Amino acid sequence: MTDLVLPTVAIVATGGTIAMKTDPVTHAPVPALSGADLVAAAPGLEKLARITVTEFSNIPSAEMGPDLWPSLTRTVEGLLADPDIAGVVVLHGTDTLDTTAYFLDLTLRSDKPVVVIGAQRNASDRDSDGARNLLNAVRQILTPAAASLGVTVTLNHAINAAREVRKTHTHNVETFHSGETGYLGTIDEDRVVIRRSPMRRQTLPLPDRLARIAIVAMYAGADGSQVHHAVESGAEGIVVAALGMGNVNAALLAAIRSAIAQGVAIVIATKLENGRALPVYGFPGGGSTLKAEGAVFADDLSPDKARVLALLTLPITQDRDALQAYFDR
């Protein structure tokens, strides 16, 4: 097969461990490699596809967030609009990779596959996982069934839906999992195996301005001061990382009641990796009392992903029932 007949896959590099090497002075990983460097280091890639590279940024993923996400969406959307592009691979640090992937899944309008990848081991490690993850991402894009999956997070041979996936281990390469829902498929040595499609995707308009959303954690002895501080700092919405099915103590309930009275949207998410936030318990601060106060429940979204959805939906509506409908989809 000649280069002229190969499909074209676009790479968007944003940085992260996949683009880091160990600094000889500090002996710690730092940003060092461009997207083009990473493509050149993936043996066999040139036999699969023609590759274009967009150098979006080269930052640790802790620096990636709402100030850059809209621009990243527009960059990826522009590449997908090219009829010659089969799909896009986004190179990203793993710490916020799942939230960036979810933002892209909510805002991209193309049916072409987008695969977000990273690495748990930097490029100086002898067993770095970056090149294999890049190779597998391109293989996935070139698989016809991948077009139905939306944005995926694909590392260590496992394909995860952007809405469902979470990072679960600090350094193990087997870090991204989708809890009770499971993988969408796997990338084996001989072929890409797709077992199911994600059933809860939705597409939202990219607003001119994202809402300002804070995350506040419920913990033993929480006094509500973080909620008050978030309101005083101008938060338009607050995601509460609650206990169990969505419970807080009486002090946090009082702070939440005050925030709602001031027009701040409250979203209740569970801190747990599996299960949904549900308005069940009736004690002060239990889920049913939070619902009665006007809080929205985030279903099975993590607090981080509940914030992503709130960033995009609060500019559309502040009505509690309308917001709840977005989280229920």
Backbone bond lengths (Angstrom), bond angles and torsions (degrees), N, CA, C in turn:
res aa  C-N    CA-C-N  psi(-1)  N-CA   C-N-CA  omega(-1)  CA-C   N-CA-C  phi
1 M - - - 1.462 - - 1.525 109.03 -
2 T 1.314 117.77 130.83 1.453 121.45 -178.99 1.512 110.91 -90.26
3 D 1.336 115.55 162.66 1.449 120.86 -179.03 1.526 111.65 -60.19
4 L 1.342 117.67 -29.38 1.448 121.15 -175.35 1.524 113.01 -68.40
5 V 1.319 117.89 -25.24 1.454 119.57 -177.55 1.526 112.37 -102.48
6 L 1.299 118.10 0.39 1.455 120.32 178.37 1.525 110.50 -72.88
7 P 1.329 117.91 144.74 1.462 120.31 173.16 1.527 110.06 -67.33
8 T 1.323 116.18 162.47 1.461 121.20 -179.54 1.527 110.13 -110.52
9 V 1.317 115.70 130.63 1.459 122.73 176.77 1.521 108.16 -120.64
10 A 1.326 116.11 133.41 1.461 121.17 179.85 1.528 110.49 -95.63
11 I 1.318 116.02 137.23 1.454 122.78 175.95 1.527 108.01 -110.38
12 V 1.325 116.65 130.04 1.460 121.85 173.83 1.525 107.60 -115.15
13 A 1.323 116.76 114.40 1.461 121.71 -177.42 1.516 110.55 -95.43
14 T 1.338 116.66 128.79 1.462 120.53 177.69 1.517 112.80 -119.45
15 G 1.341 118.23 -9.96 1.456 121.16 -179.48 1.512 111.78 112.50
16 G 1.340 116.42 -154.86 1.449 121.71 -178.45 1.518 112.06 99.02
17 T 1.324 116.35 -178.36 1.468 122.02 -178.52 1.516 111.87 -56.82
18 I 1.322 116.93 -34.59 1.457 120.22 -179.37 1.532 110.92 -58.83
19 A 1.338 117.41 -26.32 1.465 122.09 -178.41 1.526 112.23 -105.39
20 M 1.322 117.72 15.96 1.459 121.23 -177.99 1.525 111.96 -106.42
21 K 1.333 114.55 154.32 1.458 122.97 171.20 1.523 107.74 -134.34
22 T 1.331 115.87 160.51 1.455 120.62 -179.57 1.521 110.75 -75.85
23 D 1.323 114.95 122.63 1.463 120.16 179.24 1.532 109.70 -70.35
24 P 1.341 119.03 130.43 1.473 121.01 -176.80 1.526 113.67 -67.26
25 V 1.323 117.84 -19.17 1.457 120.76 -179.34 1.526 111.34 -90.67
26 T 1.333 115.84 -50.84 1.465 119.97 -177.47 1.522 112.89 -87.05
27 H 1.344 116.36 -16.80 1.473 122.19 -177.78 1.529 111.63 59.44
28 A 1.320 115.57 31.32 1.458 121.41 178.36 1.522 109.11 -130.61
29 P 1.351 118.28 147.78 1.463 120.73 -179.07 1.529 111.88 -65.86
30 V 1.329 115.69 135.62 1.469 122.42 177.66 1.525 108.29 -139.44
31 P 1.349 118.44 158.18 1.467 120.11 176.72 1.526 111.00 -56.42
32 A 1.354 116.00 131.56 1.466 119.41 -175.24 1.517 113.72 -146.50
33 L 1.325 118.56 -28.44 1.457 121.77 -170.46 1.521 111.45 -112.80
34 S 1.305 115.70 143.33 1.462 121.70 173.68 1.526 109.60 -85.97
35 G 1.321 115.26 171.01 1.458 119.02 174.06 1.515 111.89 -61.49
36 A 1.322 116.02 -38.25 1.459 120.20 178.55 1.524 110.84 -63.35
37 D 1.336 117.52 -37.77 1.458 120.99 176.30 1.525 111.06 -61.17
38 L 1.314 115.99 -42.85 1.464 120.28 -177.73 1.521 111.37 -68.42
39 V 1.315 117.06 -37.61 1.469 120.31 176.51 1.519 110.01 -63.55
40 A 1.323 117.34 -43.16 1.463 121.33 -179.44 1.522 111.88 -64.63
41 A 1.350 116.71 -25.06 1.464 120.59 -177.22 1.525 113.05 -90.85
42 A 1.331 117.58 4.18 1.467 120.79 -179.41 1.526 109.24 -103.25
43 P 1.316 118.43 94.26 1.467 120.92 -175.62 1.524 112.32 -63.71
44 G 1.308 116.40 134.90 1.459 122.12 178.24 1.509 114.01 92.94
45 L 1.332 117.40 -9.56 1.456 120.57 -178.39 1.524 111.45 -62.89
46 E 1.330 115.14 -37.07 1.465 119.96 -177.42 1.519 112.75 -66.94
47 K 1.323 117.60 -16.92 1.456 121.23 178.18 1.525 112.14 -84.48
48 L 1.320 116.36 -16.57 1.462 121.06 -177.28 1.522 113.07 -93.69
49 A 1.320 116.76 -41.58 1.467 119.41 -171.61 1.523 110.74 -158.70
50 R 1.312 115.04 158.29 1.455 121.25 164.94 1.522 106.85 -77.88
51 I 1.307 117.89 136.61 1.460 122.09 -174.29 1.525 110.45 -117.32
52 T 1.329 115.31 131.05 1.465 120.72 168.57 1.523 107.45 -111.28
53 V 1.323 116.73 147.08 1.468 120.63 -176.73 1.522 109.83 -124.91
54 T 1.329 115.64 129.49 1.458 122.66 171.97 1.520 108.33 -112.91
55 E 1.329 116.33 120.69 1.469 121.15 179.79 1.527 107.65 -88.76
56 F 1.327 116.56 91.63 1.467 121.05 -177.29 1.532 111.06 -76.02
57 S 1.331 116.75 -45.96 1.463 122.54 179.52 1.521 107.90 -165.19
58 N 1.318 116.90 173.28 1.466 121.47 172.23 1.517 107.52 -142.76
59 I 1.332 114.50 76.37 1.456 122.06 -172.55 1.523 110.58 -129.36
60 P 1.335 117.56 154.75 1.466 119.90 169.31 1.522 108.69 -63.10
61 S 1.312 117.13 150.32 1.466 118.04 -174.42 1.521 113.02 -70.02
62 A 1.338 118.39 -14.48 1.463 119.80 173.82 1.528 111.50 -63.60
63 E 1.333 117.21 -21.09 1.460 121.65 179.05 1.532 112.70 -90.65
64 M 1.314 117.02 -4.94 1.459 120.83 179.47 1.518 109.79 -88.99
65 G 1.341 116.95 133.23 1.455 119.10 -178.89 1.512 111.91 -175.25
66 P 1.341 117.41 -158.39 1.469 121.82 -173.28 1.520 115.01 -58.57
67 D 1.344 117.52 -24.82 1.453 118.13 179.14 1.521 112.32 -73.25
68 L 1.328 117.73 -20.90 1.466 122.39 -179.03 1.523 113.42 -111.95
69 W 1.317 118.45 -22.85 1.466 120.77 -175.18 1.529 113.73 -57.04
70 P 1.356 119.74 -46.30 1.470 117.40 179.85 1.523 112.79 -59.40
71 S 1.331 117.21 -40.66 1.459 120.32 178.25 1.522 111.17 -64.69
72 L 1.331 116.59 -37.44 1.460 119.80 177.90 1.527 110.34 -65.18
73 T 1.332 117.05 -42.42 1.466 120.23 176.34 1.525 110.95 -57.46
74 R 1.323 116.29 -47.43 1.468 119.67 -178.84 1.529 111.41 -63.90
75 T 1.327 116.75 -37.28 1.465 120.27 178.56 1.523 110.76 -63.82
76 V 1.327 116.38 -48.29 1.467 120.53 -179.74 1.519 110.54 -66.23
77 E 1.328 116.76 -41.69 1.472 120.65 179.62 1.524 110.70 -60.47
78 G 1.321 116.67 -40.63 1.461 119.99 178.92 1.517 112.39 -63.57
79 L 1.319 116.57 -39.23 1.466 119.95 177.91 1.523 111.33 -67.98
80 L 1.323 116.87 -41.55 1.463 120.65 -179.72 1.522 112.28 -65.82
81 A 1.333 116.50 -25.52 1.464 119.82 179.52 1.523 112.51 -70.57
82 D 1.322 117.59 -17.85 1.462 121.84 177.53 1.529 108.60 -72.22
83 P 1.324 119.11 119.34 1.471 120.31 -177.47 1.527 113.66 -61.87
84 D 1.314 117.93 -19.28 1.462 120.58 179.85 1.526 113.04 -82.91
85 I 1.330 117.51 -12.35 1.463 121.16 -177.87 1.523 109.74 -88.87
86 A 1.343 116.14 121.92 1.462 120.46 179.82 1.518 112.16 -78.62
87 G 1.315 117.75 -28.08 1.453 121.85 -178.36 1.511 109.48 176.10
88 V 1.334 115.65 177.09 1.464 121.17 -175.07 1.519 109.60 -128.61
89 V 1.330 115.66 136.85 1.460 122.71 170.16 1.522 107.58 -108.03
90 V 1.331 116.79 125.68 1.462 122.14 176.71 1.521 108.10 -103.50
91 L 1.335 116.68 121.21 1.464 122.52 176.36 1.519 108.24 -90.05
92 H 1.343 117.47 129.86 1.468 120.26 -167.11 1.521 109.37 -153.20
93 G 1.316 116.74 151.37 1.459 120.55 170.98 1.511 111.25 -68.56
94 T 1.325 116.64 150.31 1.471 119.58 -171.10 1.531 114.14 -79.91
95 D 1.336 118.25 -18.99 1.464 118.66 -174.48 1.519 113.50 -64.18
96 T 1.321 117.98 -37.97 1.470 120.86 178.40 1.524 111.71 -118.86
97 L 1.311 115.93 15.85 1.466 120.70 -175.44 1.527 111.99 -59.06
98 D 1.333 117.41 -41.41 1.463 119.40 -176.46 1.523 111.93 -67.75
99 T 1.345 117.94 -33.96 1.459 119.30 179.64 1.528 111.47 -75.71
100 T 1.326 117.80 -38.45 1.462 119.91 174.62 1.522 110.54 -61.45
101 A 1.322 116.69 -43.19 1.465 120.62 179.29 1.525 110.88 -60.40
102 Y 1.334 117.28 -40.74 1.460 120.42 179.95 1.516 110.85 -67.32
103 F 1.335 117.79 -40.80 1.463 120.41 176.55 1.528 110.39 -59.30
104 L 1.325 116.58 -44.55 1.463 119.98 178.96 1.527 111.00 -63.77
105 D 1.316 116.99 -41.00 1.462 120.73 -178.96 1.525 111.07 -63.35
106 L 1.332 116.38 -35.01 1.460 120.59 -179.87 1.528 112.74 -75.95
107 T 1.321 118.06 -26.69 1.460 120.28 -169.82 1.522 115.19 -111.70
108 L 1.325 118.80 -17.36 1.460 120.05 178.85 1.525 109.86 -78.97
109 R 1.317 116.00 139.10 1.467 120.53 -176.38 1.522 113.17 -105.43
110 S 1.303 117.80 -4.86 1.456 121.34 -177.90 1.530 111.21 -82.23
111 D 1.329 115.74 150.30 1.463 121.43 174.76 1.526 112.45 -87.72
112 K 1.330 117.16 -5.43 1.459 119.59 -179.64 1.534 110.31 -71.30
113 P 1.332 116.94 150.72 1.471 119.64 -177.11 1.524 112.88 -70.91
114 V 1.329 114.44 140.88 1.460 122.56 173.08 1.523 107.08 -127.97
115 V 1.322 116.34 125.96 1.457 121.92 -177.22 1.519 108.36 -119.79
116 V 1.329 116.61 122.66 1.464 121.76 178.54 1.528 107.94 -101.11
117 I 1.319 115.91 126.10 1.465 120.60 -177.49 1.529 110.01 -133.38
118 G 1.309 114.96 167.29 1.452 123.03 173.27 1.506 108.71 -157.14
119 A 1.298 116.51 -156.22 1.461 121.86 177.18 1.516 108.84 -149.08
120 Q 1.298 116.54 146.89 1.460 122.28 174.96 1.526 111.47 -90.68
121 R 1.339 115.85 -17.57 1.461 120.30 -179.29 1.525 108.30 -121.30
122 N 1.316 116.41 133.78 1.462 119.42 -175.74 1.526 111.32 -73.36
123 A 1.321 115.53 169.20 1.464 120.93 -171.99 1.519 113.61 -68.12
124 S 1.329 118.62 -13.59 1.463 120.88 176.71 1.522 112.29 -81.47
125 D 1.315 117.40 -19.21 1.460 120.35 179.48 1.526 110.62 -70.66
126 R 1.302 116.39 139.40 1.466 119.69 -178.70 1.525 111.70 -63.81
127 D 1.321 116.20 -30.06 1.468 119.85 -179.39 1.526 110.98 -108.45
128 S 1.326 117.26 35.85 1.462 121.11 178.24 1.523 110.46 -56.14
129 D 1.323 115.79 139.23 1.461 121.28 -176.21 1.526 113.37 -97.43
130 G 1.331 117.74 2.34 1.455 120.21 -174.90 1.511 114.54 -64.27
131 A 1.332 117.35 -48.33 1.466 120.39 -176.15 1.518 111.59 -63.20
132 R 1.330 117.74 -41.71 1.470 120.55 179.42 1.528 110.64 -65.45
133 N 1.333 117.65 -41.28 1.459 119.54 178.52 1.525 111.70 -63.67
134 L 1.327 117.20 -37.86 1.463 120.73 177.63 1.521 110.97 -66.01
135 L 1.313 116.53 -45.55 1.459 120.88 178.97 1.532 110.63 -59.94
136 N 1.333 116.98 -44.37 1.463 120.62 -179.74 1.526 111.91 -66.27
137 A 1.325 117.31 -35.45 1.456 120.12 178.92 1.519 111.10 -63.50
138 V 1.322 116.87 -42.14 1.465 120.41 177.96 1.522 110.05 -65.84
139 R 1.318 117.47 -41.46 1.466 120.26 176.62 1.527 110.89 -58.97
140 Q 1.317 116.93 -41.03 1.465 120.27 179.06 1.527 110.90 -63.45
141 I 1.326 116.84 -45.15 1.464 120.24 -179.06 1.527 111.05 -59.65
142 L 1.306 117.43 -35.02 1.458 121.34 -177.44 1.525 112.85 -83.06
143 T 1.333 117.17 2.88 1.461 122.42 176.13 1.523 109.17 -92.95
144 P 1.330 119.83 120.32 1.472 121.26 -174.70 1.522 114.27 -52.48
145 A 1.324 118.59 -38.53 1.466 120.55 -177.31 1.514 112.72 -67.19
146 A 1.334 118.16 -16.21 1.462 120.96 -177.70 1.518 112.62 -69.20
147 A 1.322 117.76 -18.99 1.462 120.82 -178.24 1.524 112.28 -65.84
148 S 1.324 118.38 -20.45 1.460 121.60 -177.13 1.524 113.22 -90.01
149 L 1.324 118.05 1.40 1.455 120.71 -170.31 1.517 114.23 -95.44
150 G 1.327 118.10 -11.07 1.448 119.59 -173.50 1.518 110.45 71.07
151 V 1.325 116.45 -151.50 1.462 120.56 177.37 1.524 108.46 -80.40
152 T 1.335 115.79 131.40 1.456 119.68 178.09 1.521 110.59 -122.00
153 V 1.326 114.84 159.16 1.462 123.50 170.25 1.522 106.09 -109.73
154 T 1.329 116.18 114.89 1.463 120.75 -172.02 1.520 109.64 -126.42
155 L 1.310 116.07 103.74 1.459 122.42 176.61 1.524 109.10 -137.37
156 N 1.315 115.17 152.40 1.468 121.37 175.77 1.525 111.70 51.94
157 H 1.344 115.73 39.17 1.468 124.25 174.18 1.528 113.95 76.01
158 A 1.337 119.43 0.72 1.461 121.35 -177.07 1.525 110.42 -108.09
159 I 1.344 116.22 135.82 1.461 123.25 179.94 1.522 108.53 -103.50
160 N 1.335 116.87 120.95 1.457 122.59 -178.24 1.522 110.56 -120.46
161 A 1.328 117.09 143.94 1.461 121.76 174.02 1.516 109.74 -72.03
162 A 1.323 116.94 141.05 1.463 121.22 -176.86 1.525 112.17 -59.48
163 R 1.314 118.06 -38.68 1.459 120.65 -178.32 1.522 111.92 -67.59
164 E 1.304 117.62 -32.17 1.460 121.97 -168.35 1.522 114.65 -95.92
165 V 1.319 117.66 -23.16 1.460 120.61 -166.97 1.530 112.31 -81.09
166 R 1.343 115.32 148.34 1.460 122.39 173.47 1.525 109.48 -137.92
167 K 1.329 115.09 149.76 1.458 119.72 169.08 1.523 107.99 -79.18
168 T 1.339 117.57 129.43 1.457 120.77 -171.31 1.522 114.41 -122.05
169 H 1.329 118.22 -6.08 1.465 120.58 -179.19 1.522 108.84 -140.56
170 T 1.319 116.54 143.03 1.460 119.95 -175.24 1.516 113.67 -69.14
171 H 1.349 118.86 -34.51 1.462 119.68 -174.83 1.519 115.40 -139.62
172 N 1.320 118.81 -13.97 1.461 120.38 179.62 1.530 110.26 -66.41
173 V 1.335 117.67 140.72 1.466 119.60 178.67 1.524 111.54 -66.87
174 E 1.318 117.28 -22.17 1.470 121.37 176.49 1.533 107.32 -90.27
175 T 1.326 116.10 68.14 1.467 120.31 -171.94 1.520 114.07 -106.53
176 F 1.341 118.54 -29.40 1.465 120.33 -175.23 1.522 111.21 -94.38
177 H 1.337 114.43 122.04 1.465 121.39 -179.02 1.524 109.83 -135.64
178 S 1.307 115.03 161.23 1.469 120.77 -178.38 1.515 112.47 -117.56
179 G 1.324 116.68 24.98 1.458 121.12 172.82 1.512 113.44 55.97
180 E 1.326 115.11 -133.79 1.468 121.03 -175.22 1.523 112.77 -66.21
181 T 1.330 117.99 -25.12 1.465 119.60 -176.14 1.520 112.55 -78.29
182 G 1.343 117.44 -30.51 1.461 120.84 177.67 1.521 113.86 81.07
183 Y 1.324 114.71 173.86 1.454 121.50 -179.39 1.531 111.76 -67.65
184 L 1.324 115.76 153.42 1.462 120.98 169.76 1.523 110.97 -76.83
185 G 1.311 115.82 -29.26 1.456 120.42 -179.03 1.513 110.10 177.54
186 T 1.308 115.61 -173.38 1.459 121.68 -179.89 1.522 109.69 -137.72
187 I 1.320 114.66 158.24 1.461 120.51 177.09 1.516 107.53 -110.80
188 D 1.312 115.49 103.34 1.454 121.43 -179.49 1.523 110.00 -90.25
189 E 1.315 115.87 174.31 1.465 119.85 -177.77 1.528 112.33 -63.68
190 D 1.342 116.43 -34.02 1.462 118.82 -174.71 1.521 113.94 -95.71
191 R 1.352 117.72 -25.54 1.458 119.26 -177.16 1.519 110.68 -165.60
192 V 1.340 114.54 166.48 1.462 122.27 174.97 1.527 107.91 -92.50
193 V 1.324 116.74 125.02 1.459 122.05 -176.58 1.530 109.14 -108.82
194 I 1.334 117.21 113.98 1.465 122.57 177.40 1.523 107.93 -101.31
195 R 1.324 116.58 122.82 1.465 120.54 -176.37 1.525 113.84 -102.71
196 R 1.310 117.40 -25.86 1.466 120.17 -179.67 1.523 109.22 -160.00
197 S 1.322 116.03 168.87 1.456 122.59 175.32 1.521 109.15 -113.35
198 P 1.325 118.75 149.99 1.470 120.02 175.98 1.526 110.25 -68.93
199 M 1.317 116.45 138.31 1.458 121.34 -172.46 1.531 113.93 -104.37
200 R 1.357 117.91 -5.14 1.455 118.80 -172.25 1.527 111.93 -122.92
201 R 1.318 117.01 38.51 1.455 120.34 179.26 1.535 110.55 -83.58
202 Q 1.317 116.07 150.62 1.458 121.95 171.49 1.521 107.84 -148.47
203 T 1.330 115.91 155.56 1.461 121.38 179.94 1.516 108.70 -119.96
204 L 1.336 115.47 130.47 1.456 121.50 -177.05 1.528 109.91 -120.33
205 P 1.312 117.19 151.84 1.474 119.11 177.50 1.525 110.69 -68.42
206 L 1.317 115.69 147.81 1.453 121.19 175.74 1.528 107.51 -84.53
207 P 1.327 118.39 110.62 1.466 119.80 -174.82 1.525 111.79 -74.79
208 D 1.325 115.41 165.02 1.458 119.97 176.39 1.527 111.10 -64.78
209 R 1.338 115.40 -30.97 1.458 120.59 179.39 1.512 109.44 -141.98
210 L 1.337 116.90 130.72 1.448 120.20 176.44 1.524 109.58 -77.00
211 A 1.318 115.58 148.00 1.464 119.79 176.86 1.529 110.31 -66.65
212 R 1.321 116.07 156.87 1.464 121.44 176.72 1.521 108.34 -94.59
213 I 1.333 115.85 111.75 1.465 121.59 -173.35 1.526 109.64 -124.15
214 A 1.323 116.56 130.54 1.458 122.15 176.13 1.530 109.71 -105.19
215 I 1.315 116.21 158.05 1.464 122.37 171.92 1.521 107.96 -116.05
216 V 1.328 115.87 129.39 1.457 122.39 178.63 1.523 108.02 -124.13
217 A 1.327 116.56 133.64 1.465 120.49 -177.89 1.523 111.37 -96.62
218 M 1.317 115.33 139.13 1.455 121.61 167.24 1.528 107.62 -85.79
219 Y 1.330 115.80 133.48 1.463 121.36 178.10 1.520 107.72 -148.74
220 A 1.307 117.07 165.15 1.460 120.31 -179.49 1.525 110.16 -59.23
221 G 1.325 116.54 119.89 1.452 121.20 179.62 1.510 114.45 90.53
222 A 1.325 119.59 8.74 1.465 121.73 178.73 1.528 109.59 -57.56
223 D 1.346 115.80 134.32 1.468 119.71 -175.10 1.526 113.87 -108.06
224 G 1.326 117.93 0.62 1.459 121.14 178.45 1.508 114.27 87.48
225 S 1.336 118.23 -3.95 1.463 120.33 -176.46 1.521 112.31 -64.14
226 Q 1.335 117.44 -32.03 1.464 119.86 179.60 1.530 111.21 -66.96
227 V 1.320 116.59 -35.26 1.466 120.27 176.20 1.519 109.83 -65.20
228 H 1.332 116.35 -47.17 1.467 119.76 179.21 1.526 110.67 -59.99
229 H 1.325 117.15 -41.91 1.469 120.49 -179.81 1.526 110.62 -64.01
230 A 1.331 116.75 -41.41 1.468 120.12 179.67 1.527 110.68 -61.51
231 V 1.341 116.34 -42.68 1.466 120.43 179.09 1.525 110.10 -64.10
232 E 1.321 116.45 -45.78 1.472 120.47 -179.17 1.529 111.37 -65.00
233 S 1.338 117.14 -25.34 1.465 121.20 -179.30 1.524 112.46 -85.89
234 G 1.327 117.31 -1.20 1.455 120.33 175.04 1.508 115.81 98.91
235 A 1.327 118.34 16.44 1.462 120.40 178.30 1.530 110.01 -64.24
236 E 1.329 115.08 133.49 1.461 120.64 175.18 1.521 111.44 -89.06
237 G 1.319 115.55 -19.65 1.445 122.32 178.07 1.510 109.58 -151.43
238 I 1.330 116.31 154.50 1.467 122.16 177.55 1.515 108.34 -133.39
239 V 1.316 115.82 127.26 1.459 121.57 170.70 1.519 107.66 -93.85
240 V 1.308 116.26 124.54 1.457 121.33 178.24 1.522 108.54 -98.58
241 A 1.339 115.93 118.75 1.466 120.82 174.22 1.520 106.63 -81.66
242 A 1.317 115.32 93.06 1.463 121.92 -169.07 1.523 111.60 -92.68
243 L 1.313 115.00 170.10 1.461 121.72 177.23 1.521 110.16 -83.13
244 G 1.328 116.06 155.39 1.453 121.86 171.23 1.510 114.11 48.89
245 M 1.316 116.36 -129.89 1.456 121.61 -179.08 1.526 113.20 -80.20
246 G 1.345 116.66 2.75 1.461 119.99 179.21 1.508 111.75 124.74
247 N 1.330 116.39 55.53 1.455 121.11 -175.37 1.530 111.16 -120.83
248 V 1.338 116.05 146.69 1.457 122.70 174.73 1.523 108.20 -133.84
249 N 1.335 117.11 174.95 1.462 119.42 176.86 1.531 110.40 -88.81
250 A 1.333 115.23 178.24 1.464 119.89 -175.13 1.526 111.88 -65.84
251 A 1.336 117.24 -35.56 1.471 119.88 -179.70 1.523 111.19 -64.79
252 L 1.327 116.10 -42.30 1.466 119.01 179.37 1.524 110.15 -70.29
253 L 1.329 116.90 -34.72 1.465 120.05 175.92 1.521 110.55 -59.00
254 A 1.322 117.38 -44.01 1.458 120.47 -179.55 1.525 111.23 -62.73
255 A 1.341 116.39 -40.20 1.467 120.12 178.67 1.519 111.02 -67.26
256 I 1.327 116.56 -38.22 1.461 120.90 178.27 1.524 110.56 -65.76
257 R 1.323 116.61 -41.64 1.468 120.81 177.90 1.529 110.43 -59.29
258 S 1.326 116.68 -42.74 1.461 121.21 178.92 1.519 111.17 -64.81
259 A 1.335 117.00 -41.48 1.468 120.84 -179.84 1.525 111.17 -63.32
260 I 1.324 116.73 -44.13 1.461 120.86 179.86 1.526 110.18 -63.13
261 A 1.327 116.76 -39.24 1.470 120.57 178.58 1.522 111.79 -62.59
262 Q 1.345 116.44 -25.02 1.464 121.05 178.70 1.529 112.68 -93.29
263 G 1.333 116.31 9.45 1.457 120.60 175.04 1.513 115.30 88.00
264 V 1.327 117.17 12.52 1.468 120.61 179.49 1.527 109.08 -89.39
265 A 1.327 116.59 129.00 1.466 120.82 177.99 1.523 109.74 -74.52
266 I 1.328 116.69 136.77 1.461 122.22 179.29 1.522 108.87 -116.93
267 V 1.327 115.85 127.06 1.461 122.28 177.61 1.520 107.94 -117.43
268 I 1.315 116.83 127.67 1.462 122.50 -179.12 1.521 109.40 -101.11
269 A 1.341 116.13 117.48 1.459 122.27 175.75 1.529 108.35 -118.78
270 T 1.309 116.76 157.44 1.455 119.70 176.39 1.524 110.63 -93.47
271 K 1.326 115.60 144.98 1.463 121.39 176.50 1.535 111.40 -74.92
272 L 1.323 116.92 -15.45 1.460 121.09 -173.88 1.526 110.91 -79.62
273 E 1.328 115.93 152.62 1.462 120.47 -176.16 1.513 113.35 -77.07
274 N 1.310 118.15 -23.87 1.467 120.74 -178.20 1.525 110.34 -126.90
275 G 1.324 114.90 149.76 1.448 120.41 179.57 1.512 112.50 95.91
276 R 1.331 115.95 168.35 1.459 122.84 -175.87 1.520 111.05 -106.60
277 A 1.312 116.35 152.78 1.454 121.66 167.79 1.521 107.84 -78.02
278 L 1.340 116.50 123.26 1.462 121.53 -174.35 1.525 110.53 -134.78
279 P 1.326 117.96 140.44 1.478 121.38 179.81 1.529 110.82 -82.02
280 V 1.335 117.05 82.19 1.457 121.84 -173.24 1.528 112.77 -107.94
281 Y 1.333 117.44 -55.07 1.464 120.34 -169.17 1.526 112.14 -77.48
282 G 1.355 114.55 145.44 1.455 120.57 -173.48 1.515 115.42 -105.66
283 F 1.341 119.71 0.07 1.464 120.19 176.48 1.529 109.57 -71.55
284 P 1.325 119.07 160.50 1.479 120.81 -179.96 1.533 110.92 -57.08
285 G 1.305 116.20 114.33 1.458 121.43 -174.97 1.512 113.14 102.09
286 G 1.332 117.28 -11.55 1.462 120.32 174.44 1.515 110.65 -67.78
287 G 1.323 115.94 161.37 1.452 120.67 -173.48 1.516 114.75 -55.47
288 S 1.315 117.92 -39.74 1.461 119.00 -177.89 1.522 111.25 -68.08
289 T 1.348 117.98 -32.61 1.462 119.81 177.31 1.524 110.60 -71.53
290 L 1.334 117.44 -33.77 1.466 120.48 176.24 1.523 111.06 -66.25
291 K 1.325 116.50 -40.73 1.463 119.89 176.85 1.521 110.54 -63.02
292 A 1.343 116.62 -41.04 1.463 120.25 179.78 1.529 111.65 -62.90
293 E 1.322 116.76 -28.63 1.471 120.75 178.16 1.524 111.91 -77.19
294 G 1.345 116.61 -17.13 1.460 119.72 178.96 1.511 115.00 114.00
295 A 1.335 117.37 12.10 1.463 120.36 179.32 1.525 111.01 -75.26
296 V 1.320 114.98 151.79 1.466 123.79 175.29 1.528 107.74 -99.50
297 F 1.336 116.75 144.71 1.465 120.30 -179.97 1.528 110.12 -107.31
298 A 1.344 115.41 136.46 1.465 122.48 -169.43 1.516 114.20 -87.29
299 D 1.336 117.83 9.33 1.462 120.29 -179.72 1.529 108.94 60.94
300 D 1.348 118.01 -128.64 1.467 119.63 -178.12 1.526 112.95 -102.24
301 L 1.326 118.26 13.71 1.456 120.54 177.96 1.524 110.57 -71.85
302 S 1.319 116.63 141.71 1.453 121.21 172.56 1.524 108.80 -65.36
303 P 1.323 118.79 160.26 1.466 119.57 176.04 1.530 112.80 -54.35
304 D 1.336 117.83 -40.90 1.464 120.75 179.31 1.519 111.32 -61.69
305 K 1.330 116.86 -43.30 1.460 119.60 -177.95 1.532 111.64 -76.92
306 A 1.327 116.93 -30.70 1.459 119.11 173.26 1.524 109.66 -61.12
307 R 1.321 116.74 -37.95 1.467 120.36 176.59 1.524 110.87 -64.07
308 V 1.344 117.50 -41.91 1.458 120.32 178.82 1.524 110.47 -58.80
309 L 1.317 117.10 -45.76 1.465 119.93 -179.57 1.526 110.73 -65.76
310 A 1.328 117.18 -38.17 1.464 120.15 178.26 1.526 111.92 -66.35
311 L 1.329 117.03 -35.90 1.468 120.49 177.48 1.524 111.46 -54.91
312 L 1.337 115.55 -36.42 1.454 121.09 -174.60 1.526 113.46 -93.44
313 T 1.332 118.07 -26.30 1.461 119.78 -175.00 1.524 113.59 -92.63
314 L 1.331 118.28 -30.35 1.463 119.27 179.21 1.528 113.04 -62.30
315 P 1.348 119.54 -34.01 1.466 117.70 173.76 1.531 113.62 -65.66
316 I 1.337 116.48 -17.98 1.460 120.55 179.94 1.521 111.14 -86.43
317 T 1.338 116.55 -44.02 1.458 120.79 -175.99 1.516 110.25 -156.26
318 Q 1.333 115.67 149.10 1.464 121.69 171.72 1.527 111.18 -110.64
319 D 1.314 116.20 3.53 1.463 120.46 179.32 1.524 109.64 -71.59
320 R 1.338 116.23 129.24 1.465 120.28 -175.36 1.518 112.37 -60.08
321 D 1.322 117.83 -45.67 1.461 120.31 -177.75 1.527 111.28 -65.88
322 A 1.327 116.67 -38.44 1.459 120.36 178.80 1.527 110.83 -66.99
323 L 1.339 116.48 -40.77 1.463 119.50 176.34 1.521 110.81 -63.89
324 Q 1.334 116.08 -42.50 1.468 119.08 179.82 1.524 111.22 -59.81
325 A 1.316 116.59 -35.31 1.470 119.94 -179.93 1.515 111.33 -63.02
326 Y 1.341 117.80 -36.92 1.470 119.73 177.34 1.526 110.79 -65.09
327 F 1.316 117.61 -38.99 1.465 120.16 -179.33 1.523 111.92 -74.73
328 D 1.322 117.16 -23.16 1.465 120.91 -179.88 1.531 112.47 -82.47
329 R 1.316 118.63 -16.36 1.462 121.04 -174.86 1.517 110.37 -68.37
